[in-house]
Amino acid sequence: MTNLQKLGAMLNKCYFEGKMPKCATMADIAVLQCCYNALSEKKRPELISLSAKNILENMGFTVAPKGVGWIVIC
């Protein structure tokens, strides 16, 4: 299972089963959804949410600092 598939499965669990990762809010889930959409289009999304960054790193994505936030490198 690729990192993108893991992220998609986690988002589906949030939306359909109501099970969210620890320390994640609905705003973080919205950021992760935007990241998922951008990554599926082969783009590099940027984010400023620390919780979303930590979740992406735990899933195996490479996250690099950029400006006041981070950029996700698949």
C-alpha positions in Angstrom: 0.0 0.0 0.0 1.5 3.3 -1.0 1.5 6.4 1.2 -1.2 8.0 -0.9 -3.4 5.0 -0.5 -2.8 5.0 3.3 -3.9 8.7 3.4 -7.0 7.9 1.4 -7.9 5.0 3.7 -7.5 7.2 6.7 -9.7 10.0 5.2 -12.4 7.4 4.4 -12.3 6.2 7.9 -12.8 9.7 9.2 -15.7 10.4 6.9 -17.5 7.1 6.9 -16.7 5.6 10.4 -16.1 8.8 12.3 -12.7 7.6 13.5 -10.1 10.4 13.5 -6.4 10.2 14.4 -5.4 11.4 17.9 -4.9 15.1 18.3 -6.6 15.9 14.9 -9.4 18.3 14.4 -11.9 18.6 11.6 -9.7 21.5 10.3 -6.7 19.2 10.1 -8.8 16.6 8.2 -9.8 19.3 5.7 -6.1 20.2 5.3 -5.3 16.5 4.8 -8.1 16.2 2.2 -6.6 19.2 0.2 -3.1 17.5 0.4 -4.6 14.3 -0.8 -6.3 16.0 -3.7 -3.1 17.8 -4.7 -0.9 14.8 -4.3 -3.2 12.7 -6.5 -2.8 15.3 -9.2 1.1 15.0 -8.9 1.3 18.5 -7.2 3.2 19.5 -4.1 0.8 20.9 -1.5 1.9 23.4 1.1 0.4 23.5 4.7 0.9 25.3 8.0 -0.9 22.8 10.3 1.5 21.1 12.7 -0.9 18.3 13.4 -1.4 17.6 9.7 2.3 17.7 9.1 2.9 15.1 11.9 0.2 12.8 10.5 1.7 13.0 7.0 5.2 12.3 8.4 3.9 9.3 10.3 2.4 7.9 7.1 5.8 8.1 5.3 5.5 11.3 3.3 8.5 13.6 3.1 7.7 17.0 4.5 10.2 19.9 4.1 10.1 23.4 5.6 9.0 26.2 3.3 8.4 29.7 4.5 6.2 29.7 7.6 4.9 26.2 6.9 5.9 23.0 5.1 5.7 21.5 1.6 4.8 17.8 1.0 7.1 15.8 -1.3 5.6 12.5 -2.3 
